[in-house]
Amino acid sequence: MEIISPAGFERFFDALGTAGETASDPAEFLQRRAELGEQYGLGFSDEWVAELTERYQLKLLGE
């Protein structure tokens, strides 16, 4: 369980999921994610992603 306070940040996750489902390619998804990050005051670091996706055979949203 995760509690997010104050309320409203859950909309970020909804919008990110929509971006993952509707982006035409990974580059568009990354652009839309960056825009959401600006809107919600977030930054992203992808330097650890390649190791985790390989180790756990994961796919990122938008792939």
PDBQT receptor file of N, H, CA, C and O in Angstrom, charges set to zero:
ATOM      1  N   MET A   1       0.844  -1.147   0.000  1.00  0.00    +0.000 N 
ATOM      2  CA  MET A   1       0.000   0.000   0.000  1.00  0.00    +0.000 C 
ATOM      3  C   MET A   1       0.905   1.230   0.000  1.00  0.00    +0.000 C 
ATOM      4  O   MET A   1       1.980   1.245   0.599  1.00  0.00    +0.000 OA
ATOM      5  N   GLU A   2       0.440   2.226  -0.674  1.00  0.00    +0.000 N 
ATOM      6  H   GLU A   2      -0.433   2.214  -1.161  1.00  0.00    +0.000 HD
ATOM      7  CA  GLU A   2       1.147   3.500  -0.703  1.00  0.00    +0.000 C 
ATOM      8  C   GLU A   2       0.148   4.604  -0.415  1.00  0.00    +0.000 C 
ATOM      9  O   GLU A   2      -0.953   4.630  -0.964  1.00  0.00    +0.000 OA
ATOM     10  N   ILE A   3       0.547   5.501   0.445  1.00  0.00    +0.000 N 
ATOM     11  H   ILE A   3       1.441   5.480   0.892  1.00  0.00    +0.000 HD
ATOM     12  CA  ILE A   3      -0.288   6.652   0.761  1.00  0.00    +0.000 C 
ATOM     13  C   ILE A   3       0.395   7.882   0.192  1.00  0.00    +0.000 C 
ATOM     14  O   ILE A   3       1.565   8.140   0.476  1.00  0.00    +0.000 OA
ATOM     15  N   ILE A   4      -0.330   8.633  -0.605  1.00  0.00    +0.000 N 
ATOM     16  H   ILE A   4      -1.280   8.424  -0.837  1.00  0.00    +0.000 HD
ATOM     17  CA  ILE A   4       0.202   9.846  -1.215  1.00  0.00    +0.000 C 
ATOM     18  C   ILE A   4      -0.583  11.018  -0.649  1.00  0.00    +0.000 C 
ATOM     19  O   ILE A   4      -1.808  11.085  -0.747  1.00  0.00    +0.000 OA
ATOM     20  N   SER A   5       0.154  11.926  -0.061  1.00  0.00    +0.000 N 
ATOM     21  H   SER A   5       1.149  11.872   0.020  1.00  0.00    +0.000 HD
ATOM     22  CA  SER A   5      -0.489  13.089   0.548  1.00  0.00    +0.000 C 
ATOM     23  C   SER A   5       0.333  14.327   0.219  1.00  0.00    +0.000 C 
ATOM     24  O   SER A   5       1.560  14.276   0.299  1.00  0.00    +0.000 OA
ATOM     25  N   PRO A   6      -0.279  15.397  -0.135  1.00  0.00    +0.000 N 
ATOM     26  CA  PRO A   6      -1.719  15.615  -0.259  1.00  0.00    +0.000 C 
ATOM     27  C   PRO A   6      -2.266  14.931  -1.507  1.00  0.00    +0.000 C 
ATOM     28  O   PRO A   6      -1.517  14.509  -2.388  1.00  0.00    +0.000 OA
ATOM     29  N   ALA A   7      -3.547  14.838  -1.555  1.00  0.00    +0.000 N 
ATOM     30  H   ALA A   7      -4.155  15.182  -0.839  1.00  0.00    +0.000 HD
ATOM     31  CA  ALA A   7      -4.222  14.194  -2.679  1.00  0.00    +0.000 C 
ATOM     32  C   ALA A   7      -3.952  14.953  -3.976  1.00  0.00    +0.000 C 
ATOM     33  O   ALA A   7      -3.662  16.149  -3.964  1.00  0.00    +0.000 OA
ATOM     34  N   GLY A   8      -4.052  14.245  -5.079  1.00  0.00    +0.000 N 
ATOM     35  H   GLY A   8      -4.289  13.273  -5.089  1.00  0.00    +0.000 HD
ATOM     36  CA  GLY A   8      -3.894  14.858  -6.399  1.00  0.00    +0.000 C 
ATOM     37  C   GLY A   8      -2.761  14.255  -7.191  1.00  0.00    +0.000 C 
ATOM     38  O   GLY A   8      -2.829  14.200  -8.419  1.00  0.00    +0.000 OA
ATOM     39  N   PHE A   9      -1.697  13.792  -6.507  1.00  0.00    +0.000 N 
ATOM     40  H   PHE A   9      -1.641  13.837  -5.510  1.00  0.00    +0.000 HD
ATOM     41  CA  PHE A   9      -0.561  13.242  -7.230  1.00  0.00    +0.000 C 
ATOM     42  C   PHE A   9      -0.915  11.938  -7.939  1.00  0.00    +0.000 C 
ATOM     43  O   PHE A   9      -0.233  11.541  -8.884  1.00  0.00    +0.000 OA
ATOM     44  N   GLU A  10      -1.968  11.276  -7.493  1.00  0.00    +0.000 N 
ATOM     45  H   GLU A  10      -2.522  11.599  -6.726  1.00  0.00    +0.000 HD
ATOM     46  CA  GLU A  10      -2.382  10.048  -8.169  1.00  0.00    +0.000 C 
ATOM     47  C   GLU A  10      -2.735  10.313  -9.630  1.00  0.00    +0.000 C 
ATOM     48  O   GLU A  10      -2.702   9.397 -10.453  1.00  0.00    +0.000 OA
ATOM     49  N   ARG A  11      -3.069  11.542  -9.951  1.00  0.00    +0.000 N 
ATOM     50  H   ARG A  11      -3.096  12.285  -9.283  1.00  0.00    +0.000 HD
ATOM     51  CA  ARG A  11      -3.359  11.893 -11.347  1.00  0.00    +0.000 C 
ATOM     52  C   ARG A  11      -2.122  11.746 -12.226  1.00  0.00    +0.000 C 
ATOM     53  O   ARG A  11      -2.236  11.474 -13.421  1.00  0.00    +0.000 OA
ATOM     54  N   PHE A  12      -0.937  11.924 -11.636  1.00  0.00    +0.000 N 
ATOM     55  H   PHE A  12      -0.844  12.145 -10.665  1.00  0.00    +0.000 HD
ATOM     56  CA  PHE A  12       0.303  11.705 -12.386  1.00  0.00    +0.000 C 
ATOM     57  C   PHE A  12       0.351  10.269 -12.891  1.00  0.00    +0.000 C 
ATOM     58  O   PHE A  12       0.646  10.035 -14.063  1.00  0.00    +0.000 OA
ATOM     59  N   PHE A  13       0.065   9.313 -12.024  1.00  0.00    +0.000 N 
ATOM     60  H   PHE A  13      -0.174   9.503 -11.072  1.00  0.00    +0.000 HD
ATOM     61  CA  PHE A  13       0.114   7.904 -12.414  1.00  0.00    +0.000 C 
ATOM     62  C   PHE A  13      -0.921   7.585 -13.486  1.00  0.00    +0.000 C 
ATOM     63  O   PHE A  13      -0.641   6.819 -14.409  1.00  0.00    +0.000 OA
ATOM     64  N   ASP A  14      -2.095   8.154 -13.376  1.00  0.00    +0.000 N 
ATOM     65  H   ASP A  14      -2.323   8.776 -12.627  1.00  0.00    +0.000 HD
ATOM     66  CA  ASP A  14      -3.116   7.959 -14.410  1.00  0.00    +0.000 C 
ATOM     67  C   ASP A  14      -2.622   8.490 -15.754  1.00  0.00    +0.000 C 
ATOM     68  O   ASP A  14      -2.735   7.815 -16.777  1.00  0.00    +0.000 OA
ATOM     69  N   ALA A  15      -2.077   9.698 -15.743  1.00  0.00    +0.000 N 
ATOM     70  H   ALA A  15      -1.984  10.246 -14.911  1.00  0.00    +0.000 HD
ATOM     71  CA  ALA A  15      -1.599  10.310 -16.988  1.00  0.00    +0.000 C 
ATOM     72  C   ALA A  15      -0.407   9.548 -17.554  1.00  0.00    +0.000 C 
ATOM     73  O   ALA A  15      -0.290   9.408 -18.772  1.00  0.00    +0.000 OA
ATOM     74  N   LEU A  16       0.476   9.056 -16.694  1.00  0.00    +0.000 N 
ATOM     75  H   LEU A  16       0.380   9.170 -15.705  1.00  0.00    +0.000 HD
ATOM     76  CA  LEU A  16       1.627   8.289 -17.163  1.00  0.00    +0.000 C 
ATOM     77  C   LEU A  16       1.170   6.978 -17.801  1.00  0.00    +0.000 C 
ATOM     78  O   LEU A  16       1.709   6.571 -18.830  1.00  0.00    +0.000 OA
ATOM     79  N   GLY A  17       0.199   6.327 -17.209  1.00  0.00    +0.000 N 
ATOM     80  H   GLY A  17      -0.238   6.658 -16.373  1.00  0.00    +0.000 HD
ATOM     81  CA  GLY A  17      -0.341   5.104 -17.792  1.00  0.00    +0.000 C 
ATOM     82  C   GLY A  17      -0.979   5.354 -19.148  1.00  0.00    +0.000 C 
ATOM     83  O   GLY A  17      -0.799   4.568 -20.078  1.00  0.00    +0.000 OA
ATOM     84  N   THR A  18      -1.714   6.435 -19.261  1.00  0.00    +0.000 N 
ATOM     85  H   THR A  18      -1.860   7.074 -18.505  1.00  0.00    +0.000 HD
ATOM     86  CA  THR A  18      -2.322   6.801 -20.541  1.00  0.00    +0.000 C 
ATOM     87  C   THR A  18      -1.241   7.070 -21.580  1.00  0.00    +0.000 C 
ATOM     88  O   THR A  18      -1.364   6.645 -22.729  1.00  0.00    +0.000 OA
ATOM     89  N   ALA A  19      -0.188   7.770 -21.186  1.00  0.00    +0.000 N 
ATOM     90  H   ALA A  19      -0.088   8.116 -20.253  1.00  0.00    +0.000 HD
ATOM     91  CA  ALA A  19       0.922   8.034 -22.112  1.00  0.00    +0.000 C 
ATOM     92  C   ALA A  19       1.549   6.726 -22.583  1.00  0.00    +0.000 C 
ATOM     93  O   ALA A  19       1.872   6.582 -23.762  1.00  0.00    +0.000 OA
ATOM     94  N   GLY A  20       1.721   5.780 -21.674  1.00  0.00    +0.000 N 
ATOM     95  H   GLY A  20       1.459   5.898 -20.716  1.00  0.00    +0.000 HD
ATOM     96  CA  GLY A  20       2.289   4.485 -22.046  1.00  0.00    +0.000 C 
ATOM     97  C   GLY A  20       1.410   3.701 -23.004  1.00  0.00    +0.000 C 
ATOM     98  O   GLY A  20       1.909   3.001 -23.885  1.00  0.00    +0.000 OA
ATOM     99  N   GLU A  21       0.118   3.818 -22.833  1.00  0.00    +0.000 N 
ATOM    100  H   GLU A  21      -0.287   4.387 -22.118  1.00  0.00    +0.000 HD
ATOM    101  CA  GLU A  21      -0.814   3.093 -23.696  1.00  0.00    +0.000 C 
ATOM    102  C   GLU A  21      -0.992   3.742 -25.060  1.00  0.00    +0.000 C 
ATOM    103  O   GLU A  21      -1.267   3.049 -26.039  1.00  0.00    +0.000 OA
ATOM    104  N   THR A  22      -0.842   5.052 -25.139  1.00  0.00    +0.000 N 
ATOM    105  H   THR A  22      -0.619   5.615 -24.343  1.00  0.00    +0.000 HD
ATOM    106  CA  THR A  22      -1.191   5.748 -26.373  1.00  0.00    +0.000 C 
ATOM    107  C   THR A  22      -0.006   6.309 -27.153  1.00  0.00    +0.000 C 
ATOM    108  O   THR A  22      -0.176   6.732 -28.297  1.00  0.00    +0.000 OA
ATOM    109  N   ALA A  23       1.182   6.323 -26.567  1.00  0.00    +0.000 N 
ATOM    110  H   ALA A  23       1.320   5.979 -25.639  1.00  0.00    +0.000 HD
ATOM    111  CA  ALA A  23       2.347   6.844 -27.289  1.00  0.00    +0.000 C 
ATOM    112  C   ALA A  23       2.633   5.971 -28.507  1.00  0.00    +0.000 C 
ATOM    113  O   ALA A  23       2.540   4.746 -28.438  1.00  0.00    +0.000 OA
ATOM    114  N   SER A  24       2.978   6.603 -29.610  1.00  0.00    +0.000 N 
ATOM    115  H   SER A  24       3.054   7.598 -29.667  1.00  0.00    +0.000 HD
ATOM    116  CA  SER A  24       3.221   5.860 -30.844  1.00  0.00    +0.000 C 
ATOM    117  C   SER A  24       4.565   5.148 -30.854  1.00  0.00    +0.000 C 
ATOM    118  O   SER A  24       4.756   4.201 -31.617  1.00  0.00    +0.000 OA
ATOM    119  N   ASP A  25       5.501   5.588 -30.017  1.00  0.00    +0.000 N 
ATOM    120  H   ASP A  25       5.347   6.357 -29.396  1.00  0.00    +0.000 HD
ATOM    121  CA  ASP A  25       6.817   4.951 -29.929  1.00  0.00    +0.000 C 
ATOM    122  C   ASP A  25       7.470   5.367 -28.612  1.00  0.00    +0.000 C 
ATOM    123  O   ASP A  25       6.977   6.277 -27.944  1.00  0.00    +0.000 OA
ATOM    124  N   PRO A  26       8.575   4.713 -28.226  1.00  0.00    +0.000 N 
ATOM    125  CA  PRO A  26       9.232   5.051 -26.957  1.00  0.00    +0.000 C 
ATOM    126  C   PRO A  26       9.670   6.509 -26.859  1.00  0.00    +0.000 C 
ATOM    127  O   PRO A  26       9.624   7.086 -25.772  1.00  0.00    +0.000 OA
ATOM    128  N   ALA A  27      10.089   7.115 -27.956  1.00  0.00    +0.000 N 
ATOM    129  H   ALA A  27      10.126   6.647 -28.839  1.00  0.00    +0.000 HD
ATOM    130  CA  ALA A  27      10.519   8.513 -27.912  1.00  0.00    +0.000 C 
ATOM    131  C   ALA A  27       9.354   9.435 -27.540  1.00  0.00    +0.000 C 
ATOM    132  O   ALA A  27       9.521  10.380 -26.770  1.00  0.00    +0.000 OA
ATOM    133  N   GLU A  28       8.183   9.150 -28.092  1.00  0.00    +0.000 N 
ATOM    134  H   GLU A  28       8.047   8.382 -28.718  1.00  0.00    +0.000 HD
ATOM    135  CA  GLU A  28       7.008   9.966 -27.739  1.00  0.00    +0.000 C 
ATOM    136  C   GLU A  28       6.658   9.776 -26.277  1.00  0.00    +0.000 C 
ATOM    137  O   GLU A  28       6.317  10.738 -25.588  1.00  0.00    +0.000 OA
ATOM    138  N   PHE A  29       6.739   8.541 -25.797  1.00  0.00    +0.000 N 
ATOM    139  H   PHE A  29       7.016   7.760 -26.357  1.00  0.00    +0.000 HD
ATOM    140  CA  PHE A  29       6.459   8.299 -24.384  1.00  0.00    +0.000 C 
ATOM    141  C   PHE A  29       7.411   9.088 -23.498  1.00  0.00    +0.000 C 
ATOM    142  O   PHE A  29       6.978   9.717 -22.532  1.00  0.00    +0.000 OA
ATOM    143  N   LEU A  30       8.704   9.063 -23.813  1.00  0.00    +0.000 N 
ATOM    144  H   LEU A  30       9.056   8.552 -24.597  1.00  0.00    +0.000 HD
ATOM    145  CA  LEU A  30       9.678   9.782 -23.005  1.00  0.00    +0.000 C 
ATOM    146  C   LEU A  30       9.407  11.286 -23.014  1.00  0.00    +0.000 C 
ATOM    147  O   LEU A  30       9.575  11.957 -21.996  1.00  0.00    +0.000 OA
ATOM    148  N   GLN A  31       8.994  11.804 -24.146  1.00  0.00    +0.000 N 
ATOM    149  H   GLN A  31       8.858  11.259 -24.974  1.00  0.00    +0.000 HD
ATOM    150  CA  GLN A  31       8.656  13.230 -24.229  1.00  0.00    +0.000 C 
ATOM    151  C   GLN A  31       7.451  13.548 -23.352  1.00  0.00    +0.000 C 
ATOM    152  O   GLN A  31       7.447  14.534 -22.615  1.00  0.00    +0.000 OA
ATOM    153  N   ARG A  32       6.444  12.710 -23.440  1.00  0.00    +0.000 N 
ATOM    154  H   ARG A  32       6.447  11.909 -24.038  1.00  0.00    +0.000 HD
ATOM    155  CA  ARG A  32       5.238  12.950 -22.638  1.00  0.00    +0.000 C 
ATOM    156  C   ARG A  32       5.534  12.776 -21.153  1.00  0.00    +0.000 C 
ATOM    157  O   ARG A  32       4.982  13.498 -20.322  1.00  0.00    +0.000 OA
ATOM    158  N   ARG A  33       6.402  11.824 -20.814  1.00  0.00    +0.000 N 
ATOM    159  H   ARG A  33       6.851  11.238 -21.489  1.00  0.00    +0.000 HD
ATOM    160  CA  ARG A  33       6.803  11.634 -19.419  1.00  0.00    +0.000 C 
ATOM    161  C   ARG A  33       7.534  12.875 -18.912  1.00  0.00    +0.000 C 
ATOM    162  O   ARG A  33       7.300  13.319 -17.788  1.00  0.00    +0.000 OA
ATOM    163  N   ALA A  34       8.423  13.436 -19.740  1.00  0.00    +0.000 N 
ATOM    164  H   ALA A  34       8.613  13.075 -20.653  1.00  0.00    +0.000 HD
ATOM    165  CA  ALA A  34       9.144  14.655 -19.357  1.00  0.00    +0.000 C 
ATOM    166  C   ALA A  34       8.172  15.808 -19.125  1.00  0.00    +0.000 C 
ATOM    167  O   ALA A  34       8.332  16.576 -18.176  1.00  0.00    +0.000 OA
ATOM    168  N   GLU A  35       7.173  15.930 -19.981  1.00  0.00    +0.000 N 
ATOM    169  H   GLU A  35       7.043  15.307 -20.752  1.00  0.00    +0.000 HD
ATOM    170  CA  GLU A  35       6.170  16.985 -19.814  1.00  0.00    +0.000 C 
ATOM    171  C   GLU A  35       5.394  16.806 -18.510  1.00  0.00    +0.000 C 
ATOM    172  O   GLU A  35       5.134  17.774 -17.795  1.00  0.00    +0.000 OA
ATOM    173  N   LEU A  36       5.030  15.566 -18.209  1.00  0.00    +0.000 N 
ATOM    174  H   LEU A  36       5.241  14.779 -18.790  1.00  0.00    +0.000 HD
ATOM    175  CA  LEU A  36       4.356  15.296 -16.944  1.00  0.00    +0.000 C 
ATOM    176  C   LEU A  36       5.264  15.612 -15.768  1.00  0.00    +0.000 C 
ATOM    177  O   LEU A  36       4.815  16.150 -14.755  1.00  0.00    +0.000 OA
ATOM    178  N   GLY A  37       6.534  15.279 -15.902  1.00  0.00    +0.000 N 
ATOM    179  H   GLY A  37       6.898  14.842 -16.724  1.00  0.00    +0.000 HD
ATOM    180  CA  GLY A  37       7.498  15.586 -14.846  1.00  0.00    +0.000 C 
ATOM    181  C   GLY A  37       7.556  17.073 -14.560  1.00  0.00    +0.000 C 
ATOM    182  O   GLY A  37       7.582  17.488 -13.401  1.00  0.00    +0.000 OA
ATOM    183  N   GLU A  38       7.577  17.872 -15.608  1.00  0.00    +0.000 N 
ATOM    184  H   GLU A  38       7.556  17.535 -16.549  1.00  0.00    +0.000 HD
ATOM    185  CA  GLU A  38       7.576  19.323 -15.421  1.00  0.00    +0.000 C 
ATOM    186  C   GLU A  38       6.301  19.780 -14.723  1.00  0.00    +0.000 C 
ATOM    187  O   GLU A  38       6.337  20.627 -13.831  1.00  0.00    +0.000 OA
ATOM    188  N   GLN A  39       5.189  19.217 -15.136  1.00  0.00    +0.000 N 
ATOM    189  H   GLN A  39       5.159  18.529 -15.861  1.00  0.00    +0.000 HD
ATOM    190  CA  GLN A  39       3.899  19.595 -14.567  1.00  0.00    +0.000 C 
ATOM    191  C   GLN A  39       3.830  19.263 -13.080  1.00  0.00    +0.000 C 
ATOM    192  O   GLN A  39       3.262  20.025 -12.297  1.00  0.00    +0.000 OA
ATOM    193  N   TYR A  40       4.414  18.112 -12.686  1.00  0.00    +0.000 N 
ATOM    194  H   TYR A  40       4.875  17.493 -13.322  1.00  0.00    +0.000 HD
ATOM    195  CA  TYR A  40       4.323  17.657 -11.305  1.00  0.00    +0.000 C 
ATOM    196  C   TYR A  40       5.601  17.904 -10.500  1.00  0.00    +0.000 C 
ATOM    197  O   TYR A  40       5.698  17.476  -9.350  1.00  0.00    +0.000 OA
ATOM    198  N   GLY A  41       6.578  18.588 -11.093  1.00  0.00    +0.000 N 
ATOM    199  H   GLY A  41       6.499  18.936 -12.028  1.00  0.00    +0.000 HD
ATOM    200  CA  GLY A  41       7.801  18.910 -10.378  1.00  0.00    +0.000 C 
ATOM    201  C   GLY A  41       8.704  17.715 -10.144  1.00  0.00    +0.000 C 
ATOM    202  O   GLY A  41       9.353  17.618  -9.102  1.00  0.00    +0.000 OA
ATOM    203  N   LEU A  42       8.751  16.801 -11.109  1.00  0.00    +0.000 N 
ATOM    204  H   LEU A  42       8.225  16.879 -11.955  1.00  0.00    +0.000 HD
ATOM    205  CA  LEU A  42       9.563  15.589 -10.984  1.00  0.00    +0.000 C 
ATOM    206  C   LEU A  42      10.724  15.612 -11.962  1.00  0.00    +0.000 C 
ATOM    207  O   LEU A  42      10.654  16.237 -13.021  1.00  0.00    +0.000 OA
ATOM    208  N   GLY A  43      11.784  14.924 -11.592  1.00  0.00    +0.000 N 
ATOM    209  H   GLY A  43      11.841  14.416 -10.732  1.00  0.00    +0.000 HD
ATOM    210  CA  GLY A  43      12.895  14.679 -12.499  1.00  0.00    +0.000 C 
ATOM    211  C   GLY A  43      13.073  13.175 -12.629  1.00  0.00    +0.000 C 
ATOM    212  O   GLY A  43      12.652  12.418 -11.755  1.00  0.00    +0.000 OA
ATOM    213  N   PHE A  44      13.688  12.748 -13.705  1.00  0.00    +0.000 N 
ATOM    214  H   PHE A  44      14.030  13.363 -14.415  1.00  0.00    +0.000 HD
ATOM    215  CA  PHE A  44      13.855  11.318 -13.944  1.00  0.00    +0.000 C 
ATOM    216  C   PHE A  44      15.324  11.006 -14.191  1.00  0.00    +0.000 C 
ATOM    217  O   PHE A  44      16.034  11.773 -14.842  1.00  0.00    +0.000 OA
ATOM    218  N   SER A  45      15.765   9.877 -13.667  1.00  0.00    +0.000 N 
ATOM    219  H   SER A  45      15.188   9.254 -13.139  1.00  0.00    +0.000 HD
ATOM    220  CA  SER A  45      17.121   9.382 -13.896  1.00  0.00    +0.000 C 
ATOM    221  C   SER A  45      17.003   7.969 -14.430  1.00  0.00    +0.000 C 
ATOM    222  O   SER A  45      16.471   7.086 -13.758  1.00  0.00    +0.000 OA
ATOM    223  N   ASP A  46      17.500   7.756 -15.636  1.00  0.00    +0.000 N 
ATOM    224  H   ASP A  46      17.932   8.473 -16.182  1.00  0.00    +0.000 HD
ATOM    225  CA  ASP A  46      17.359   6.443 -16.275  1.00  0.00    +0.000 C 
ATOM    226  C   ASP A  46      18.631   5.605 -16.237  1.00  0.00    +0.000 C 
ATOM    227  O   ASP A  46      18.672   4.532 -16.839  1.00  0.00    +0.000 OA
ATOM    228  N   GLU A  47      19.667   6.064 -15.547  1.00  0.00    +0.000 N 
ATOM    229  H   GLU A  47      19.634   6.936 -15.058  1.00  0.00    +0.000 HD
ATOM    230  CA  GLU A  47      20.946   5.372 -15.619  1.00  0.00    +0.000 C 
ATOM    231  C   GLU A  47      20.908   3.954 -15.052  1.00  0.00    +0.000 C 
ATOM    232  O   GLU A  47      21.750   3.140 -15.431  1.00  0.00    +0.000 OA
ATOM    233  N   TRP A  48      20.000   3.632 -14.189  1.00  0.00    +0.000 N 
ATOM    234  H   TRP A  48      19.316   4.293 -13.881  1.00  0.00    +0.000 HD
ATOM    235  CA  TRP A  48      19.901   2.306 -13.581  1.00  0.00    +0.000 C 
ATOM    236  C   TRP A  48      18.895   1.401 -14.287  1.00  0.00    +0.000 C 
ATOM    237  O   TRP A  48      18.799   0.218 -13.960  1.00  0.00    +0.000 OA
ATOM    238  N   VAL A  49      18.157   1.928 -15.235  1.00  0.00    +0.000 N 
ATOM    239  H   VAL A  49      18.235   2.889 -15.501  1.00  0.00    +0.000 HD
ATOM    240  CA  VAL A  49      17.053   1.191 -15.856  1.00  0.00    +0.000 C 
ATOM    241  C   VAL A  49      17.534  -0.009 -16.667  1.00  0.00    +0.000 C 
ATOM    242  O   VAL A  49      16.951  -1.089 -16.566  1.00  0.00    +0.000 OA
ATOM    243  N   ALA A  50      18.572   0.157 -17.461  1.00  0.00    +0.000 N 
ATOM    244  H   ALA A  50      19.045   1.034 -17.543  1.00  0.00    +0.000 HD
ATOM    245  CA  ALA A  50      19.041  -0.940 -18.315  1.00  0.00    +0.000 C 
ATOM    246  C   ALA A  50      19.400  -2.174 -17.494  1.00  0.00    +0.000 C 
ATOM    247  O   ALA A  50      19.066  -3.295 -17.877  1.00  0.00    +0.000 OA
ATOM    248  N   GLU A  51      20.069  -1.974 -16.382  1.00  0.00    +0.000 N 
ATOM    249  H   GLU A  51      20.340  -1.063 -16.070  1.00  0.00    +0.000 HD
ATOM    250  CA  GLU A  51      20.442  -3.107 -15.531  1.00  0.00    +0.000 C 
ATOM    251  C   GLU A  51      19.214  -3.826 -14.983  1.00  0.00    +0.000 C 
ATOM    252  O   GLU A  51      19.152  -5.056 -15.007  1.00  0.00    +0.000 OA
ATOM    253  N   LEU A  52      18.241  -3.071 -14.493  1.00  0.00    +0.000 N 
ATOM    254  H   LEU A  52      18.291  -2.072 -14.473  1.00  0.00    +0.000 HD
ATOM    255  CA  LEU A  52      17.048  -3.696 -13.914  1.00  0.00    +0.000 C 
ATOM    256  C   LEU A  52      16.170  -4.368 -14.966  1.00  0.00    +0.000 C 
ATOM    257  O   LEU A  52      15.651  -5.460 -14.733  1.00  0.00    +0.000 OA
ATOM    258  N   THR A  53      16.000  -3.726 -16.120  1.00  0.00    +0.000 N 
ATOM    259  H   THR A  53      16.422  -2.839 -16.310  1.00  0.00    +0.000 HD
ATOM    260  CA  THR A  53      15.160  -4.336 -17.147  1.00  0.00    +0.000 C 
ATOM    261  C   THR A  53      15.777  -5.639 -17.655  1.00  0.00    +0.000 C 
ATOM    262  O   THR A  53      15.060  -6.594 -17.955  1.00  0.00    +0.000 OA
ATOM    263  N   GLU A  54      17.096  -5.674 -17.748  1.00  0.00    +0.000 N 
ATOM    264  H   GLU A  54      17.678  -4.898 -17.503  1.00  0.00    +0.000 HD
ATOM    265  CA  GLU A  54      17.752  -6.916 -18.176  1.00  0.00    +0.000 C 
ATOM    266  C   GLU A  54      17.670  -7.983 -17.090  1.00  0.00    +0.000 C 
ATOM    267  O   GLU A  54      17.323  -9.131 -17.370  1.00  0.00    +0.000 OA
ATOM    268  N   ARG A  55      17.980  -7.616 -15.880  1.00  0.00    +0.000 N 
ATOM    269  H   ARG A  55      18.261  -6.683 -15.652  1.00  0.00    +0.000 HD
ATOM    270  CA  ARG A  55      18.005  -8.581 -14.775  1.00  0.00    +0.000 C 
ATOM    271  C   ARG A  55      16.634  -9.211 -14.543  1.00  0.00    +0.000 C 
ATOM    272  O   ARG A  55      16.537 -10.415 -14.307  1.00  0.00    +0.000 OA
ATOM    273  N   TYR A  56      15.574  -8.404 -14.609  1.00  0.00    +0.000 N 
ATOM    274  H   TYR A  56      15.653  -7.425 -14.800  1.00  0.00    +0.000 HD
ATOM    275  CA  TYR A  56      14.237  -8.897 -14.281  1.00  0.00    +0.000 C 
ATOM    276  C   TYR A  56      13.330  -9.060 -15.500  1.00  0.00    +0.000 C 
ATOM    277  O   TYR A  56      12.128  -9.287 -15.366  1.00  0.00    +0.000 OA
ATOM    278  N   GLN A  57      13.924  -8.940 -16.694  1.00  0.00    +0.000 N 
ATOM    279  H   GLN A  57      14.901  -8.756 -16.803  1.00  0.00    +0.000 HD
ATOM    280  CA  GLN A  57      13.203  -9.113 -17.956  1.00  0.00    +0.000 C 
ATOM    281  C   GLN A  57      11.926  -8.264 -17.987  1.00  0.00    +0.000 C 
ATOM    282  O   GLN A  57      10.827  -8.769 -18.212  1.00  0.00    +0.000 OA
ATOM    283  N   LEU A  58      12.106  -6.966 -17.754  1.00  0.00    +0.000 N 
ATOM    284  H   LEU A  58      12.999  -6.555 -17.571  1.00  0.00    +0.000 HD
ATOM    285  CA  LEU A  58      10.991  -6.028 -17.694  1.00  0.00    +0.000 C 
ATOM    286  C   LEU A  58      10.872  -5.258 -18.994  1.00  0.00    +0.000 C 
ATOM    287  O   LEU A  58      11.824  -5.180 -19.770  1.00  0.00    +0.000 OA
ATOM    288  N   LYS A  59       9.708  -4.693 -19.227  1.00  0.00    +0.000 N 
ATOM    289  H   LYS A  59       8.934  -4.757 -18.597  1.00  0.00    +0.000 HD
ATOM    290  CA  LYS A  59       9.479  -3.754 -20.311  1.00  0.00    +0.000 C 
ATOM    291  C   LYS A  59       9.009  -2.461 -19.687  1.00  0.00    +0.000 C 
ATOM    292  O   LYS A  59       8.242  -2.468 -18.724  1.00  0.00    +0.000 OA
ATOM    293  N   LEU A  60       9.468  -1.348 -20.236  1.00  0.00    +0.000 N 
ATOM    294  H   LEU A  60      10.091  -1.341 -21.018  1.00  0.00    +0.000 HD
ATOM    295  CA  LEU A  60       9.059  -0.045 -19.739  1.00  0.00    +0.000 C 
ATOM    296  C   LEU A  60       7.763   0.378 -20.399  1.00  0.00    +0.000 C 
ATOM    297  O   LEU A  60       7.435  -0.074 -21.496  1.00  0.00    +0.000 OA
ATOM    298  N   LEU A  61       7.025   1.250 -19.722  1.00  0.00    +0.000 N 
ATOM    299  H   LEU A  61       7.291   1.617 -18.831  1.00  0.00    +0.000 HD
ATOM    300  CA  LEU A  61       5.838   1.817 -20.348  1.00  0.00    +0.000 C 
ATOM    301  C   LEU A  61       6.233   2.463 -21.658  1.00  0.00    +0.000 C 
ATOM    302  O   LEU A  61       7.237   3.173 -21.723  1.00  0.00    +0.000 OA
ATOM    303  N   GLY A  62       5.468   2.228 -22.688  1.00  0.00    +0.000 N 
ATOM    304  H   GLY A  62       4.653   1.651 -22.635  1.00  0.00    +0.000 HD
ATOM    305  CA  GLY A  62       5.745   2.812 -23.996  1.00  0.00    +0.000 C 
ATOM    306  C   GLY A  62       6.565   1.907 -24.896  1.00  0.00    +0.000 C 
ATOM    307  O   GLY A  62       6.750   2.219 -26.072  1.00  0.00    +0.000 OA
ATOM    308  N   GLU A  63       7.056   0.804 -24.380  1.00  0.00    +0.000 N 
ATOM    309  H   GLU A  63       6.906   0.550 -23.424  1.00  0.00    +0.000 HD
ATOM    310  CA  GLU A  63       7.838  -0.119 -25.221  1.00  0.00    +0.000 C 
ATOM    311  C   GLU A  63       6.949  -1.172 -25.844  1.00  0.00    +0.000 C 
ATOM    312  O   GLU A  63       7.432  -2.031 -26.581  1.00  0.00    +0.000 OA
TER     313      GLU A  63
